[in-house]
Amino acid sequence: MKIKAGLLLLALLSGCDDSAPTQKGFAGLGDQAVAFTPVVPGRVFSFPADHGMHDGFRIEWWYVTANLKDSQGREFGVQWTLFRSALDAAPQASGWRNQAIWLGHAAVTSDSVHYAAERYARGGVGQAGVQVQPFEAWIDDWQFGTQASAAEPLADMQLKARDRRFSYALRLTSNRPLVLQGDQGFSQKSEQGQASYYYSQPFFQADGELEIDGQRYTVSGPAWLDREWSSQPLTANQTGWDWFSLHLDNGQHLMLYRMRHKHGAPYLTGTWIDAQGRAQTLRAEEISLAPLDTAKVAGRSMPVRWAIKIPGKQLDIITQALNPKAWMDLRIPYWEGPVRLSGNQGGTGYLEMTGY
């Protein structure tokens, strides 16, 4: 999901003024965006071009999570995200006239620590960006780039980030197909039709090095890439979301999210992905998603243990946060961290919670 930066970035970085924007929906992402390109059903995705930037849309992101273990079975989570937010809908200009604002988030999590960092940049001057051939997304020295052919750029990737308390360098490989979320990539976020274009690569295998507080670990495990772009992904009534990306031990995968409202029931949907990469959209009536236990995090009560049931897929599981204190204490704060699965399927995954 990852639709958290949006219009707040414009006020933070455009230098227009120091006053906070009037928010409509979480992070201002329910604001009207009539000048920008709308998200409508029926788009035909084109790769590798759609791995790159999309002029005319207001917000997009490249988002990677990995559930990792070392040789002693110690568990870790890694997050890497790059956001592009457009100041206007015109084609992007060169140099300092460029209208893009970039934001990077990186984090590592163990059962005892959680560290998060952020980077900001203006577009057009080389500090941050995305290129298609060869594919690379970067902000400063944080990089997500290909080592593979131009035809299959996501088959072999390098992921790197560094902060004063942590660093990681991972190789991500996959020979499985990309997954189009929702209706062939049209991912609806409300009954009113707000949506994003959304695809994933849930089949990455990650291997590499992770360092936390000077201690280095050799790690491996499954990783997940999400790509989304939109212009108005929320309604003014939506206060935040709970989003899951889950790797099941039987080789299948599950993506779920519920968009919470100020008034009324949440908007709930998901995608079931079989071991071959075939995707099936899940409707709200096919999903049972309920918080079980909460933890006090940064002065908030956060649901860190959930029950998930998909009766049509014979799935009945509990997700438990590896570290309940996985609070992203950044300028736009939220909770995000790895989870363990138990019940009639084991596995691992990631949970993101915003708007609490």
C-alpha positions in Angstrom: 0.0 0.0 0.0 2.4 2.7 1.2 0.2 5.7 0.4 1.4 7.9 3.3 3.5 10.7 2.0 1.3 12.6 -0.5 0.5 16.2 0.0 2.4 16.5 3.3 5.6 16.3 1.3 4.6 19.3 -0.7 4.3 21.5 2.4 7.4 20.0 4.0 9.7 20.5 1.0 8.4 22.9 -1.6 9.2 25.9 0.6 5.9 27.6 -0.1 5.2 28.3 3.6 5.6 26.8 7.1 1.9 26.2 7.9 0.5 22.7 8.0 -1.8 21.8 5.1 -5.5 21.2 5.6 -5.8 17.5 5.6 -8.6 15.6 3.9 -8.4 11.9 4.5 -5.2 10.5 5.9 -2.1 12.6 5.1 -4.1 14.8 2.7 -4.5 12.0 0.2 -8.2 12.5 0.0 -7.7 16.0 -1.5 -9.2 16.5 -5.0 -6.6 16.1 -7.8 -8.6 17.2 -10.8 -5.5 18.5 -12.6 -3.7 15.2 -12.4 -4.3 12.0 -14.4 -7.1 9.9 -13.0 -6.8 6.2 -12.2 -9.4 4.3 -14.3 -10.0 0.6 -15.0 -8.7 -1.0 -18.1 -5.1 0.2 -18.2 -2.7 -2.1 -20.1 0.5 -2.4 -18.2 3.8 -2.3 -20.1 7.1 -3.6 -18.7 9.8 -2.6 -18.2 8.4 0.9 -18.8 6.0 0.7 -15.9 8.8 0.1 -13.5 9.7 3.8 -14.1 8.1 7.1 -13.3 4.6 8.2 -14.4 4.3 11.8 -15.3 0.8 13.3 -14.7 0.1 11.3 -11.5 0.5 13.0 -8.2 2.1 10.2 -6.0 3.9 6.9 -6.6 6.3 4.6 -4.7 8.7 1.7 -5.0 8.4 -0.4 -1.8 10.4 -3.4 -0.7 10.1 -5.5 2.5 12.1 -8.6 3.5 11.7 -11.2 6.2 15.1 -12.5 7.0 16.9 -15.0 9.2 20.6 -15.7 10.0 22.3 -19.1 10.4 21.2 -19.2 14.1 17.6 -18.6 13.2 17.5 -15.0 14.5 14.7 -13.1 12.7 14.9 -9.7 11.1 12.9 -7.4 8.9 14.1 -4.9 6.3 12.1 -2.1 4.7 13.1 0.2 1.8 10.7 2.7 0.2 11.1 5.5 -2.3 8.2 8.0 -2.9 7.8 10.5 -5.7 5.3 13.3 -5.2 4.5 15.8 -8.0 4.0 19.5 -7.3 1.9 19.8 -10.4 0.7 17.7 -13.3 2.9 19.1 -16.1 5.6 17.0 -17.7 8.7 17.0 -15.4 11.2 19.8 -16.1 14.9 19.5 -15.9 17.2 20.9 -13.2 15.9 22.9 -10.3 12.7 23.6 -12.3 11.7 20.0 -11.8 8.4 19.6 -10.0 9.1 16.3 -8.2 9.7 15.8 -4.4 11.4 12.6 -3.3 11.2 10.9 0.0 13.0 7.7 1.1 12.3 5.5 4.2 14.5 2.7 5.4 14.2 0.5 8.5 15.5 -2.6 10.2 13.7 -4.7 12.9 14.7 -7.5 15.2 12.8 -8.8 18.2 14.6 -6.3 20.4 15.2 -3.2 18.3 13.6 -1.1 15.5 15.5 1.6 13.7 14.1 3.9 10.9 15.6 6.6 8.8 14.4 9.0 6.1 15.9 11.1 3.3 14.4 14.0 1.3 15.4 15.4 -2.1 14.2 17.6 -5.0 14.0 16.1 -8.4 15.9 17.0 -11.5 19.4 17.4 -9.9 20.5 13.7 -9.6 20.1 13.4 -5.9 17.1 11.0 -6.3 15.2 9.4 -9.2 14.3 6.4 -11.1 15.6 5.2 -14.5 14.3 2.3 -16.5 17.3 1.1 -18.6 19.1 -0.2 -16.7 16.6 0.0 -13.9 17.6 1.9 -10.8 15.7 3.7 -8.1 17.8 5.8 -5.6 17.9 8.6 -3.1 21.5 9.6 -2.1 23.3 6.3 -1.5 20.2 4.3 -0.9 19.7 2.1 -4.0 17.4 -0.4 -5.6 18.9 -1.4 -8.9 19.1 -4.3 -11.4 21.9 -6.6 -12.2 19.8 -8.4 -14.8 18.9 -7.8 -18.5 16.8 -4.9 -19.7 14.0 -7.3 -20.6 13.8 -8.8 -17.1 15.1 -6.1 -14.8 13.5 -7.4 -11.6 15.0 -10.9 -12.0 18.2 -9.9 -10.1 18.3 -6.8 -7.9 20.5 -5.1 -5.4 19.0 -3.3 -2.4 21.1 -1.0 -0.2 20.6 1.5 2.6 22.7 2.9 5.4 22.1 5.0 8.5 24.2 5.6 11.6 22.7 2.6 13.5 22.1 0.1 10.7 22.9 -0.9 7.1 22.0 -3.6 4.7 23.1 -4.9 1.3 20.8 -7.6 -0.2 20.5 -9.4 -3.5 16.9 -10.1 -4.5 16.3 -12.7 -7.2 13.1 -14.1 -8.7 12.1 -16.2 -11.8 8.3 -15.8 -11.1 5.9 -13.5 -12.9 4.7 -10.1 -11.6 1.3 -10.0 -9.9 -1.3 -7.4 -11.0 -3.3 -6.4 -7.9 -7.1 -5.8 -7.9 -8.8 -5.8 -11.4 -5.7 -6.4 -13.6 -3.8 -3.7 -11.8 -6.7 -1.4 -11.0 -6.7 -1.5 -7.2 -9.8 0.1 -5.7 -9.5 1.8 -2.3 -13.1 2.9 -1.7 -16.7 2.3 -2.7 -16.6 5.8 -4.3 -14.0 4.6 -6.8 -10.7 6.0 -5.5 -7.9 3.7 -6.7 -4.3 3.2 -7.6 -2.5 1.2 -10.3 -0.8 -1.5 -8.3 1.5 -4.5 -9.1 3.8 -6.6 -6.9 6.6 -9.1 -7.0 6.0 -11.3 -4.0 8.4 -14.0 -5.0 11.8 -12.4 -4.3 14.4 -14.4 -2.5 16.8 -12.1 -0.5 20.4 -12.9 0.5 23.0 -10.6 1.9 24.4 -8.7 4.9 22.6 -6.8 7.6 24.3 -4.7 10.3 22.6 -3.4 13.5 24.5 -1.5 16.2 27.9 -2.7 14.8 26.9 -6.4 14.8 26.9 -8.0 11.3 24.6 -10.8 10.2 24.5 -12.9 7.1 20.8 -13.3 6.3 18.3 -14.7 3.8 14.6 -15.0 3.3 11.6 -14.0 1.2 11.0 -10.4 0.0 8.2 -8.5 -1.5 8.1 -5.5 -3.9 5.0 -3.3 -4.2 4.6 -0.6 -7.0 1.7 1.9 -6.9 0.9 5.2 -8.5 -2.2 7.3 -8.2 -3.5 10.9 -8.1 -6.2 10.7 -5.4 -6.0 7.3 -3.7 -8.3 8.0 -0.7 -11.6 9.7 0.2 -11.8 12.5 2.7 -13.6 10.1 5.1 -10.7 7.6 5.2 -8.5 8.0 8.3 -5.8 5.3 7.7 -5.3 1.6 6.9 -4.0 -1.8 8.0 -2.1 -3.6 5.2 -0.6 -7.1 5.2 1.8 -8.8 2.8 2.2 -12.5 3.8 4.4 -15.3 2.6 2.8 -18.7 3.5 5.0 -21.8 4.1 3.1 -23.7 1.3 4.4 -21.2 -1.3 1.2 -19.1 -1.6 1.0 -15.4 -0.8 -1.7 -13.1 0.6 -2.1 -9.3 0.4 -4.9 -7.7 2.4 -5.8 -4.2 3.4 -8.7 -2.5 5.2 -9.2 1.3 4.7 -10.6 2.7 7.9 -13.3 5.4 7.8 -14.3 8.2 10.2 -17.8 6.9 9.8 -18.9 3.5 8.6 -17.3 0.1 8.1 -13.8 -0.2 6.6 -13.2 -0.9 2.9 -11.7 -4.4 2.9 -10.2 -6.3 0.0 -7.1 -8.5 -0.9 -5.4 -10.8 -3.3 -4.7 -14.5 -3.1 -1.6 -15.5 -5.0 -1.0 -19.2 -5.6 2.5 -20.8 -5.8 2.6 -20.3 -9.6 1.8 -16.6 -9.3 -1.8 -16.7 -10.4 -3.8 -14.0 -8.6 -7.4 -13.9 -7.4 -9.1 -10.8 -6.0 -10.8 -11.4 -2.6 -14.0 -9.5 -1.8 -14.8 -8.2 1.7 -17.4 -11.0 2.3 -14.6 -13.6 1.7 -12.3 -12.2 4.3 -12.4 -12.1 8.1 -9.8 -9.7 9.5 -9.9 -8.8 13.2 -7.4 -7.3 15.7 -6.8 -9.5 18.8 -4.2 -7.8 21.1 -2.9 -4.3 21.3 0.4 -2.8 22.5 1.1 0.7 23.8 3.5 2.2 21.2 4.5 5.9 21.1 1.5 6.8 23.2 -0.9 4.9 20.9 -2.8 1.7 21.3 -1.7 -0.4 18.3 -3.2 -3.8 17.2 -0.1 -6.0 16.9 -1.8 -9.4 16.8 -4.5 -10.2 14.3 -6.8 -13.1 13.3 -7.2 -13.7 9.5 -9.6 -16.2 8.0 -10.2 -16.9 4.3 -12.7 -19.8 4.4 -12.7 -20.3 0.7 -8.9 -21.0 0.8 -9.1 -22.9 4.1 -6.9 -20.3 5.8 -7.2 -19.7 9.5 -4.1 -17.9 10.9 -2.9 -15.5 13.6 -0.3 -12.8 12.8 2.0 -11.7 15.6 4.4 -8.8 15.4 8.1 -9.8 15.7 8.6 -6.5 17.6 5.5 -4.7 18.8 7.5 -1.5 19.1 8.1 -1.2 15.4 7.1 2.5 15.3 8.5 4.5 12.4 9.3 7.7 14.3 9.7 9.9 11.2 8.2 13.2 10.1 5.2 11.2 8.9 5.0 8.5 11.6 3.3 5.1 11.3 3.8 1.5 12.5 5.5 -1.0 10.2 7.3 -4.3 10.9 7.6 -8.0 10.3 5.0 -10.5 11.5 5.1 -14.3 12.2 2.2 -16.5 11.2 0.7 -19.4 13.2 -2.5 -21.4 12.9 -3.2 -23.8 10.0 -0.4 -22.2 8.0 3.0 -20.9 9.1 4.9 -18.2 7.4 6.1 -14.6 7.7 5.1 -11.2 6.4 4.8 -7.5 6.9 2.2 -5.3 8.5 1.7 -1.6 8.0 -0.7 0.5 10.1 -1.3 4.2 9.6 -3.6 6.8 11.1 -3.6 5.6 14.7 
